[in-house]
Amino acid sequence: MRLDAVGERLGVALAPADAILQIADVEHDSRRVAPGALFCCVVGVNTDGHDHAWEAIAAGAVALLVERPLGLGVPELVVPSVRSAMGPTAAVVHGDPSRNIAVVGVTGTNGKTTTVRLVAGILRTLGVSAREVGTLTGARTTPEAPDLQRLLADARTAGDRVVAMEVSSHALDQYRVDGTHFAAVGFTNLGVDHLDHHGTVEAYFAAKQRLFRSGFADIAVIDIRQTWGERIAEASDMEVVTIGDELLDNATTGPRSSTFVWSGHEIALPLGGAFNIANAVMAAELVRTLGYDESDIAAALAEAPSVPGRFEPIDEGQAFSVIVDYAHTPDGLEAVLDAARTVTERNLVVVFGAGGDRDRSKRPQMGEVARRLADLVVVTSDNPRGEDPDAIIASIVSGMDRPPELLETDRRAAIRHALANARKGDVVLIAGKGHESTQTIGDDVVDFDDRDVARDELRRLEGRAS
């Protein structure tokens, strides 16, 4: 697209004003600039993109998006905030791809990944080409703005009709989805998470709430079982569909399946846990807003795909149940423990930790939840990153009214202990990492998948568990 047309569409100043050249792409990382790109000089916490403009030009950037004139011999679009202008700019350059395909966005503390997987799964069962974007598909839950618009443009070119994507609070706070038009958006719930970034729960909520303005979408599906959802529904200026306590009426749950009634249709969902009923109803309502038939949606839910690391059963023929889940917040851990309790005949055992260099306020809250809801508690490392693993564990334990059964920094050893001591009728929940295939300890990233480790340890114990 011509740079002068980009400036005109965005209503921003272009210097020189008569600069006429074609822009092939938009990029914010000087190391990834390709010839013909517009380079965005993002001002970050630790670095300023303006300082890397020369590198971008040397790599082939033909123009700059800046907050202050640099005079480096290439045309410049001058804006008050590169961060907030980057998404709309990328959208314009790529031909507003979200206006050509249906984009469904899901935000909330817990349930985003499963809901997005279910939306895409329903649509694929109905013969609709759908793409997923989220925790399971990329390094970031929601891609940076230029990457997102490039992805949407690629989906359009590939013939996808729907993109179902997770929208994180970081993405909303950093304007990554600005410039994207959503056919529908959904809100699952709000708990304690990412306060290392947002500072307060209210600020975290405010970031989520940004998505529910008519500038982003025309219709929203909102779970109002929490006050947070009620607040979003009341303040939203778009059409709103609400989900309330009725979603669990006549519902039954097990470790591998659930049944419930949605819009008069009896649903047999091949996913366990009451929280997955909520995710399924959210997905069904979002797909319905796109104009698909209720009966077809209900039938498609019976073929719902499994979601890696989300209430995922691990079966090596043992006499007890083992479940791996990504729950890494107080609310998420509580929901998963509640679900596991419904299928526990004897003892409910939980193995969990908390990530380092992240929100520290949730650690004692997770300890309180685990001690209150599980019979036996094993506290271990998650991804300690740059923090002392023992200090993280101590913070978790500080929220408990009595000590855990075991403190074990080595996550494999902790899992081994829980499995070796489990007996028939027990449920062992391994929480926190879910689908992740690595563990970050200091500067080292090592292979570690809770599911694979659990399988390995169960095979070692074969014939000993009873």
Summary of the structure (lengths in Angstrom):
residues: 466
radius of gyration: 23.8
end to end distance: 67.3
largest distance: 79.2
contacts: 1713
relative contact order: 0.09
helix: 38%
strand: 21%
